[in-house]
Amino acid sequence: MRFRIPIRENYPHFVSRVVRHPLKALRAFRPVRTFPTFFWVKITNRCNLRCRSCGKTYGVEESDSDMDFDLFRKILDRIAPHAKTINLTGIGEPLCNRQAEAIFDEFGRYPRIEIEVITNGQLVDEKWLDRFSRMKCTVDFSIDGTDEETFRFNRPTASLAKVRDALERALELERATPDPSRFEFRRRINFVVMRGNMHQIPEVVDWADKYRCTAIVFVLMSRWGCPDAFWEEQNPLNYRKELVPLLEEARRKTKEKGIVAFIPQVAARVDTPGAHSASSEGWLGWFKPNSATLLGAPRFEDRTCGVPYWGLYFSVNGDATLCCASRDYVLGNARSHTLDEIWNGARMRLFRMGMAAGSHRAFCRTCGLLYGLAQGNPFDRNDTT
């Protein structure tokens, strides 16, 4: 492979950070002796819905396809000795895979591994619930409202009643279990926060408590290719005076009810609204800013993300990347590379070097995941560290 520095778009910033933090960079460049314990294995690109907030709707994601079953078995056998958790979700509905049942059956060979699935709930029937109830798994039900009207604002063709029925049936199965400690089918709620549904944030906590969900993940809506007008209208950060009290109320209620809550931090006010321009980058303004800079994402130079040390993502075609956001930064392919070649290859080690030095790629700076650099809030202009 031809040597280059595929760390980020502003190479001068990468070089300057490495020079300023040479020990951090050199330590990060060393091979990591332990393999990851968390894996994403994206078993399909297909989805049965077209949500208004999802990049799948606007052609951001790849064309519809399923992971080949033989490729899945190859990946599973390779990562199983190290894996504690395998998440079968990427961008799409995992239950749309035509061989989804056979894929889940494969985990019978590795009963100690916990399975995670994020689903819109439209395909979760009694057959799937019975299967989940016999497995060690966590299923995240993704909803966008606690009533049909609000729910269908983002998911016009979906039915909240189907999600509600699935959660009620799962609760019945749990209550019917003679030994609840052996019932390892956990349920969680994913809630994408938009202008059209954020008034229901506190109600989601009551909803989760009613169906004995163990956690709620609140995710701020991301741009993901949606039209400018829709983004400006629905971006929750444009309504932070209303948003912040609602998030605080959710924190209070989840603490009272004993529900684990993943809630992004949102500043009550913004000191420097709007996107960065090239000139705001100081001497880096002489160079072309990267896409994250143009979008107004802070650098987060003093933060790090743990994914390059504990996680790995496999796409439908076997490409290995850091996470779902980094699909253009390919570390290798499961068909032609071993796990060690992917995990400690030149591209991964250079990425870790940039991460340790504080020079991050655009997809890191605009990440909407709560354990990422932006901690679930990539465009909050109040924090530019």
N, C-alpha and C positions, 0 to 999 in steps of 0.2 A: 504494500500500500504506500502510495506516495505520501511523504511526510508533509503535513500542514497543521495549522492550529485551528481546528474546528470548534473553538470554544464559544465564540459569539461574534456578532457582526462588527463590533468596534474593537478591532485587534489592538490598537494602541492602548486602550484601557486594560485589556488582558495583560499585555506586556508590562505596563506600569504597575499593575497590582502584583504580578509575580515578582518583579524587582523589589517592591516594597515589602513583600512577605515571602522571601525565598524559602525559609524553613518550612512554613505551612505548605507551600507548593510542592516542595521536594518530598515531604512526608506523604502527601496525598498522591503523588505519582507512583509510589511504591505499590506493588501488587497487594491486594487484600487477601489474607489467608482464609478467611471464613466466607462461605457462600451465602447468598441471600436466603432468607427464610420465608419471605412473602413474594408471591408471584401472581401476576395477572396473565391469564391465558384467554385471549379474545377468541371465542369459538365461532363468532359470526359477525358480519357487518350489517346484517339485515335487521329491520325493525318493522313492527306492525303498525306503528304510529308515525306521524309527522308533527312533532310538537313545534310551536311557533318560536320557542327559545333555543331549539337544538340545531347544531350545525348540519346534522343529517338532512334536515329539511332544505338547506340551502346549498347542498352539494359539497360541503367541506369534507365530508367523510368519503372513503373509498366506495366503489360500486358494490352492490349487494353480492355477498358470497359467504360460504361457510368454510370453517377450517376442515381440512381433510382429516378423516377419522384416524388414519394411520399416522399422520403427522401429530395429531393430538396425543396418541399413545406414545409416540417417540419422545415428545416433550415431557409428558407426565412421568415416564420411566426415568428420564434424565434428572428431573428436578425433585422427584419424590423423596430421595434420601435426605434432602436438605430442607424441604418445605414444611412449614407449620401451617400456613394458610395459602390457599389458592383461590383467587377471585376470577370467576369465569366471565366477567363483564368488561367490555371496552366501550365503544359507542355503538349501541344497538340493543336489541332484546335477546338475551342468550337463549331463551326458550324457543326462539324462531329457528334455531339450528335443526335441520331435519333429522339429525342423529343425536339430539340432545339427551334422549333417554339412555342410549348406549354410552354416551360420554359420562353421565352421572353414574352409571353402573360400574364404570372403570374404577371409580374411587372405592369400590368394595375391596379392592386389592390393597388399599392404603387407608384403613379405617381411622388412623390417628390424625390424618390431615383434615383440617377444617375447611369446608367449602364456603365461599361467599358468592352471592349472586345479587345483582341489582336488577329489579324487574319493574315494569309498569303495571304488573298484576292482571293484565287482560287475558293471559293464557294460563294463569294459575288456577287449575280446576282441582277437583277432589283427588284425582290420580296423582297430580304433582304434589299436593299437600301430604298425601299418604307417603309418598316417596321421601319428601323432606323430613317428615316426622321420624323416619327410620335412619336418618343420617346425622352426622355432626356438621351442621350447616347454619349459616346466618343469611337470611333473605332480607334485603332492603327493598321495601315497597316505595316506589317513587310516586309521590302525589303532588299536586299543585293547588290544592284547595280542599276544604272540608265539606263543601256542598257541590252539587253537580254543576251549577252555573259557573262558579269560580274555577272549579276543576277543569271544565271544558273550554275556558278562555284560552288556555295554553295547549290543551289537548282536545281539539274539536271532535275527534272521532272516538274518544275513549269514554269509559263508563266508570265513575267512582263506585257505583254499586258493586261491580265485580271485585274491586279491591276490598271493599268492606266485607263482602261475603267470604273472601279468602281469609281475611284476618279473623272473622268470627269462627270459621271452620277450624283454623289453626288453634284458636283458643279452646275450642271444644276438645280437640285432640289432646292438648296439653292437660286439661282438667281430667280427661278420662284415663290418663296414664297412671298406673298404680304407684310408680316411683318417679315423681317429678324430676328428681336429680338426674335420671337417665334420659330425660327428654331434652335432646340437644339441638332442637330446631328453634333457633332464636329469630325474632322479628325486629326489624328496625324501620324507621321512616326517613325517607329522603324528601326534603322540601326545597324546591327551587324558588327563591324569594324574588318576586317581581312587584312592580307597582300595583298590578291588578289583584294580587293575592296577599300582600304583606299584612293587611289588616287582620288576617286569620292566623298569624303566627302564634298568638297565645292559645287559640283554639286547637292547633295541631298538637299541643302538649296534652290537652284533655283527650284528644282522639287517640294518641299513643298510649296514654294511661288506661283508657277503656279497653284496648285490645292487648294490654300487657306487653307492649313493645319495650325492649331494653334500652333503646337509644334513639335519638333524633339527630339527623344531620341537616343543618340549615346551610344552603349553598346560595350565595348571591349570583344572580343571573350574569352570565358572561356574554360577550359580543357574538362570538361563534358564527359570524357571517350573516346575521340577520340584517334587514334593511335599516338604514340610519334613522329613519323616522320612528320605527318600532323600538329601536335601542334607546333613543332619547326619551321616548314616552315611558318605557318600562324599566329602565335602569334604576334600581332601588336607591343608589347613592345620590340620585338627583332629588330624593325626598327624605333626606337623612333626619330632618326634624321629626318626621313621623316614624321613621324606621328605628332610630336608636331606642326610644322608649319601649317599642314593641319587642325588640330583642332583649332588653333588660327584663321585661316582664316574663319572657320565655325562660331566661336564666333563673329567675326566682321560682317559677312554677316547676321547672324540671328538678331543681334542688329539693323542693318540698316533696315532690312525688317520687324521688329516688330514681329518676330517669337520667341516663347519661346524655349530655347535650354537647354537640359540636356546633358552636356559634361563632361566626367571624366577628372580630373586633371592628367597630365602625366609630370613627371620631364624630363627636357631636357637631363640630364645625371644621371648616377647611380653611387653612391659612393661604394656600396657593392653588386656587382652583384652575382647572384647565390643563391642557397637555403641555409638556415640555417642548420648547423649540430647540433648534440646533444650537443657538447661541447660549442657552441655559446650561449647556454641557461644558462651559469653560473652553479650554484649549481643544477639547474634543469636538467643539463646534466646527473646527477646520475640516473634520472628516464627516462623512455621511452618517447620520445617526441610524441606529437600528430600528426595527419596527416597534419594539417595546418603548423606545424613547419617544417615537412619534405619537404613540398612543397615550403617552403621559404616565407610563408605569415607572415608579421609583426604582433605583438601582438595588436597594436592600444589600449594600456591600458588606455589612457586618452580620448578615444572617446566612445560615446554611440550611440545606435540606438533607434529610437522612436517607432519602430513597437510593442514592448511588451506593449506599453501604448495606441496605437491607432489602431492596426490592428490584424486580426485573419484570419487564412486560414483553409478552410474545403476541404478535399480531396474527391475523388469520393466515397469512402466507408464511409464517415462521420467522419473520423479522423480529429481532430482539432490540428493544429500545428501553429507555429509562422508565417511561410512564406513557400514559395515553396522550399527553400533550406533546411528546417529543418524537412523534412518528416519523419525522423527516431526518432524525438523527439516529441512523441505524448502526447498532453495535456489532451486528453479525446476524446469521440466520441459523435456525435450529437444524436445518437440513444439512448444512455443510460445516458448522462450527461446533466445537464442544462447549460445555458450560464454562469451563475455565477460560477458553479463548474469548468468549463473549465478556465474561465478568472482569477479566484482567487484561483485555486487549488494549491496544494503543489508544483507541478512541475513548474508551471508558476511563482510562488513567489520565488522559489529557482533560477530560471533563471534570474529574475529581480535582485536578490541579487548579482549574479555573474556579471551581466552587470554593475550594479552601482559600484561595487568594481573594475572593470577593468579586470575581468577574463572571457574571451569569448570562446565559443565553436568553433570548427573548422569551422562549416558552417557559422558562423558570420565572421570569419577572412578571409574567401575566397569568401565572398558575392560579386557579381558583380553589385548589384543595387546601384544607385547613392545616395540613402538616407541611405545606410548601413554604417557599420564601415569603410570600405575601400573606400567609396564614389566612387564606380564604378571602382576602380583600385586596386584590392587586392594584386597584385604581383609587384607593383612598389617599388623597394628596397630603394628608396631615402628617404622614410618616415617610420621609425620604431617605432614611438611613441605608 
